[in-house]
Amino acid sequence: MKYRKKPVVIEVEAIQWTGKNHEDIIEFLDLRPDVMEVQFHNNYLYIVKEEVVLITQIGRYIIAEPGNTDTCFADYFEREFEKVI
């Protein structure tokens, strides 16, 4: 017999770093318990977590799911996620 893996649905919150939306990024990350600090240097965004620093370039998405904050490239995000209405 052949089997197919069922798709997994994970709802996440996300925001894209544009290089100009500093306040939106701070507001988005302010509620994340795993984020300790947010820093902006030149065209980079640094998200300081307890054990790692996420370095984000302009255009990347910041993804927040329960218990974890991460980043990903825009093409991956747009391919793998769709907006929930």
C-alpha positions as CSV (number, residue, x, y, z in Angstrom):
1,M,0.0,0.0,0.0
2,K,1.1,3.6,-0.6
3,Y,0.5,6.4,1.8
4,R,0.7,10.1,1.6
5,K,1.7,12.3,4.5
6,K,-1.1,14.6,5.6
7,P,-0.3,18.3,5.3
8,V,0.5,20.1,8.5
9,V,-1.2,23.5,9.0
10,I,0.7,25.9,11.2
11,E,-0.5,29.4,11.6
12,V,2.2,32.0,12.2
13,E,2.4,35.7,12.4
14,A,4.9,37.4,10.2
15,I,6.2,40.8,9.1
16,Q,8.7,41.7,6.4
17,W,11.7,43.8,7.2
18,T,11.8,46.7,4.7
19,G,14.5,48.7,6.2
20,K,12.1,51.5,6.9
21,N,9.6,49.9,9.3
22,H,11.6,50.0,12.5
23,E,8.6,50.8,14.8
24,D,6.5,48.1,13.3
25,I,9.3,45.5,13.8
26,I,9.7,46.6,17.4
27,E,6.0,46.4,18.1
28,F,5.8,43.0,16.4
29,L,8.7,41.6,18.4
30,D,7.9,43.3,21.7
31,L,5.3,40.6,22.5
32,R,7.7,37.7,21.8
33,P,8.9,36.1,25.0
34,D,11.9,34.5,23.3
35,V,13.2,37.9,22.0
36,M,15.5,39.7,24.5
37,E,16.5,42.7,22.4
38,V,16.2,44.2,18.9
39,Q,19.0,46.2,17.3
40,F,19.2,48.1,14.0
41,H,22.6,48.7,12.3
42,N,22.9,50.0,8.8
43,N,20.6,47.7,6.7
44,Y,20.6,44.9,9.1
45,L,18.2,43.9,11.9
46,Y,19.6,41.9,14.9
47,I,17.2,39.9,16.9
48,V,18.8,38.9,20.2
49,K,17.5,35.7,21.7
50,E,18.8,33.8,24.7
51,E,21.1,31.4,22.8
52,V,21.4,33.0,19.3
53,V,21.4,36.3,17.4
54,L,19.3,36.3,14.3
55,I,20.8,38.7,11.6
56,T,18.2,39.8,9.1
57,Q,18.7,41.6,5.8
58,I,16.2,43.8,4.2
59,G,13.5,41.8,2.5
60,R,13.5,38.8,4.8
61,Y,10.4,37.9,6.9
62,I,10.3,37.5,10.6
63,I,8.1,34.6,11.6
64,A,6.6,34.2,15.0
65,E,5.1,30.9,16.0
66,P,4.3,29.7,19.5
67,G,7.5,29.7,21.5
68,N,9.8,30.5,18.6
69,T,10.8,33.5,16.5
70,D,12.8,33.0,13.3
71,T,13.6,34.6,9.9
72,C,13.4,33.4,6.4
73,F,14.0,34.6,2.8
74,A,11.0,36.2,1.1
75,D,10.8,33.7,-1.8
76,Y,10.6,30.8,0.7
77,F,8.0,32.6,2.8
78,E,5.8,33.5,-0.2
79,R,6.1,29.9,-1.5
80,E,5.3,28.2,1.8
81,F,2.7,30.5,3.4
82,E,-0.5,32.0,2.4
83,K,-2.4,34.9,4.1
84,V,-5.3,33.8,6.4
85,I,-8.3,36.0,6.1
